[in-house]
Amino acid sequence: MTINCLGNLIDLSSPKVMGILNVTPNSFYDGGKFSNEKDILNQVEKMLLDGATFIDIGAYSSKPNAAFVSEEEEINRLLPVLNAVLKSFPETLISIDTFRSNVAKIAVENGACIINDISAGSLDDNMFLIVADLQVPYIMMHMKGNPQTMQSLTQYENITKEMLFYFSEKVAKARSFGINDLIIDPGFGFAKTMEQNFEVLNNLELFQMLELPVLIGVSRKSMIYKVLETSAEFALNGTTVLNTIALQKDAAILRVHDVKEAIECIKLVNQL
């Protein structure tokens, strides 16, 4: 199971780590932490040295009830960071966390090589067309509504079954546009209650029937720290536990804030 990034075939039969770089002032865990170029480059260097295969840059916070950000503002936040990272670390495989096709296009034209779309094309009718034109891997996440409304849209009769149907439709549409490299993300915390998040995690192996790599993003999320009655700051151990479970259910990519610990997870689970 491989994806093509800038002409390099990345083998996902052995799980990989995607390091999170939020350049927003309001992300739930690290918002505002990396607000200048030196801090950003230090963090990227650390993640790469710790073993990250990909760096995922986001300039629009998608936490529940996050404030709307204009496309212009998203681009203005994103481009200087993207250019600085690639200037200092030109071999970096950069994913762009955006649901806007124009942002995706500009980012890839400036050196990004993966598009990570929380809406799987639902929030921008041009996204599939642009990704097909760019011929880059496309991460499609499950979500209903948008970041401002998603937490009011948690009604399901059978969440796993409905998510599998959702992804089947999205995959068929993406294939019809000629998109080759697809990755699916169950979207933990997006239009799901805490109980639903754990139900999806418990059934994660069922997503293998889609025959696509599965990306897991539970890092420091409320589904962890609410159960543990703590905060995102103290949710690293819980993140490691859930990442381990996800790996045992054949997750291909761990999207995390803490790369070193995720790499250790992979090494230990591989040893099994």
C-alpha positions in Angstrom: 0.0 0.0 0.0 1.9 3.1 -1.3 1.2 6.8 -2.0 3.2 9.0 -4.4 4.6 12.1 -2.9 6.7 14.3 -5.3 7.7 11.2 -7.2 8.6 9.2 -4.1 6.6 6.1 -3.3 5.8 6.0 0.4 5.1 2.5 1.7 2.3 2.6 4.2 2.3 -1.1 4.9 4.6 0.0 7.8 2.8 2.7 9.7 4.1 6.3 9.4 3.8 9.4 11.6 2.4 12.8 10.5 3.5 15.6 12.7 1.0 18.4 13.4 2.1 22.0 12.8 -0.7 24.4 13.6 0.0 28.0 12.6 -3.3 29.3 14.0 -3.8 31.4 17.2 -6.7 29.3 18.4 -6.1 25.5 18.0 -7.2 23.5 20.9 -3.8 22.3 22.1 -0.9 24.3 20.5 -2.7 27.4 19.2 -0.3 30.4 19.2 2.6 28.3 20.4 4.5 28.6 17.1 4.0 32.2 16.2 7.4 33.1 14.8 9.7 31.6 12.2 12.4 30.4 14.6 9.9 28.5 16.8 8.2 27.0 13.8 11.5 25.8 12.3 12.7 24.4 15.6 9.5 22.4 16.0 9.7 21.1 12.4 13.3 20.1 12.9 12.4 18.3 16.1 9.5 16.4 14.5 11.7 15.4 11.5 14.5 14.2 13.8 12.1 12.3 15.9 11.0 10.4 12.8 8.0 12.1 11.2 7.5 11.1 7.6 5.0 14.0 7.0 4.4 17.5 8.4 0.8 18.6 8.4 0.4 22.4 8.3 -2.9 23.9 9.3 -3.8 27.6 9.1 -7.5 27.2 10.0 -8.5 25.8 13.4 -11.2 23.1 13.0 -11.8 22.6 16.7 -15.6 22.7 17.6 -17.0 26.2 17.3 -13.8 27.6 15.9 -14.0 31.1 14.5 -14.4 31.5 10.8 -11.3 32.5 8.9 -11.3 34.0 5.5 -9.5 32.3 2.6 -7.2 35.3 2.3 -6.2 35.1 6.0 -5.7 31.3 5.7 -3.3 31.8 2.7 -1.5 34.7 4.5 -0.9 32.5 7.5 0.1 29.4 5.5 2.4 30.5 2.7 5.2 32.1 4.8 5.4 29.0 6.9 5.3 26.6 4.0 8.1 28.6 2.2 10.2 28.8 5.3 9.9 25.1 6.1 10.9 24.1 2.6 13.7 26.6 2.4 15.3 25.1 5.6 14.2 21.5 5.1 13.7 21.1 1.3 13.1 17.3 1.4 10.1 17.6 3.8 6.8 16.0 2.7 4.2 18.6 3.6 0.5 18.0 4.0 -1.8 20.9 4.0 -4.8 20.8 6.3 -7.5 22.8 4.3 -11.0 22.3 3.0 -10.6 25.1 0.3 -9.5 24.1 -3.2 -7.8 27.4 -3.9 -5.7 27.1 -0.7 -4.8 23.5 -1.8 -3.8 24.6 -5.2 -1.6 27.5 -4.0 0.0 25.3 -1.4 0.9 22.5 -3.9 2.2 25.1 -6.3 4.5 26.2 -3.5 5.8 22.7 -2.7 3.2 20.9 -0.6 2.5 17.3 -1.7 -0.6 16.1 0.2 -4.1 17.7 0.8 -5.8 16.9 4.1 -9.4 17.8 3.8 -11.6 17.6 6.9 -14.7 17.8 4.7 -13.8 15.3 2.0 -14.9 17.8 -0.6 -18.2 18.7 1.0 -17.3 22.3 1.8 -15.8 23.2 -1.6 -17.3 21.8 -4.8 -14.1 22.4 -6.7 -11.9 20.3 -4.3 -12.1 17.0 -6.2 -11.4 18.7 -9.5 -8.3 20.6 -8.1 -6.9 17.5 -6.4 -7.3 15.4 -9.5 -5.5 18.1 -11.5 -2.7 18.4 -9.0 -2.4 14.6 -8.7 -1.4 14.6 -5.1 -2.5 12.2 -2.3 -5.9 13.2 -0.8 -6.9 12.6 2.8 -10.7 12.5 3.2 -12.1 12.8 6.6 -15.6 12.0 7.9 -17.5 15.0 9.2 -21.0 16.4 9.0 -21.6 20.1 8.7 -18.7 22.4 9.4 -16.5 23.3 12.4 -19.1 25.8 13.6 -22.1 23.3 13.4 -20.6 19.8 13.6 -21.2 19.2 17.3 -24.9 19.6 16.8 -24.9 16.9 14.1 -24.2 13.7 16.1 -27.4 11.7 15.3 -26.7 8.3 13.8 -28.6 5.0 13.8 -25.4 3.0 13.2 -22.4 5.3 13.1 -19.9 2.8 11.8 -22.2 1.6 9.0 -23.1 5.2 8.1 -19.4 6.2 8.0 -18.5 3.2 5.7 -21.3 4.3 3.4 -20.1 7.9 3.5 -16.5 6.8 2.6 -17.7 4.4 -0.1 -19.5 7.3 -1.8 -16.6 9.7 -1.4 -14.1 7.1 -2.8 -16.3 6.4 -5.8 -16.6 10.1 -6.5 -12.8 10.7 -6.1 -12.1 7.8 -8.4 -14.5 9.2 -11.0 -12.4 12.4 -11.0 -9.2 10.4 -11.5 -7.7 10.8 -8.0 -5.3 7.9 -7.4 -3.9 8.1 -3.9 -6.6 8.2 -1.3 -6.4 8.0 2.5 -9.4 8.0 4.9 -9.6 9.6 8.3 -12.5 8.6 10.6 -12.5 12.1 12.0 -12.4 11.6 15.8 -14.1 14.5 17.5 -15.9 15.7 14.4 -19.7 15.4 14.5 -19.3 12.7 17.1 -20.0 12.4 20.8 -17.3 11.0 23.1 -19.1 7.6 23.2 -19.4 7.6 19.4 -15.6 8.3 19.1 -14.9 5.2 21.1 -17.4 3.1 19.2 -15.7 4.0 16.0 -12.2 3.3 17.4 -13.5 -0.1 18.7 -14.7 -0.9 15.1 -11.7 0.6 13.4 -10.7 -2.7 11.7 -13.9 -2.7 9.7 -12.6 0.3 7.7 -10.1 -2.1 6.2 -12.8 -3.2 3.9 -12.4 0.0 2.0 -8.9 -1.2 1.0 -7.3 2.2 1.7 -4.8 3.5 4.2 -6.5 4.8 7.4 -5.1 7.9 9.2 -5.9 8.3 12.9 -5.9 11.6 14.6 -6.7 11.3 18.3 -3.7 13.3 19.6 -4.6 15.1 22.9 -8.3 15.3 21.9 -11.1 15.7 24.4 -12.2 12.1 23.9 -9.0 11.4 25.9 -8.8 14.1 28.5 -12.5 14.2 29.4 -12.4 10.5 30.2 -9.2 11.0 32.3 -10.6 14.2 33.8 -7.6 16.3 32.9 -6.7 18.6 30.0 -5.0 18.4 26.5 -1.7 19.4 28.2 -1.7 16.1 30.2 -3.2 13.8 27.5 0.0 12.4 26.0 -0.1 9.1 27.9 -3.8 8.7 26.9 -2.9 9.5 23.3 -0.2 6.8 23.3 -2.8 4.2 24.6 -5.3 5.0 21.8 -2.6 5.2 19.1 -1.5 1.7 20.2 -5.0 0.4 19.9 -5.4 2.0 16.4 -2.1 0.4 15.3 -3.3 -3.0 16.4 -6.4 -2.3 14.2 -4.2 -1.6 11.2 -4.0 2.2 11.2 -1.4 3.3 8.5 -0.7 6.9 9.7 -0.7 8.5 13.1 -1.3 12.2 13.0 0.2 13.6 16.2 1.6 16.5 18.2 4.2 14.3 19.8 6.2 12.4 17.1 8.8 10.7 19.3 6.2 8.9 21.4 4.2 7.9 18.3 7.3 6.4 16.7 7.9 4.4 19.9 4.3 3.1 19.6 4.9 1.9 16.1 8.3 0.2 17.0 6.7 -1.7 19.9 3.6 -2.8 18.1 5.7 -3.9 15.1 7.7 -6.0 17.5 4.6 -7.9 18.3 
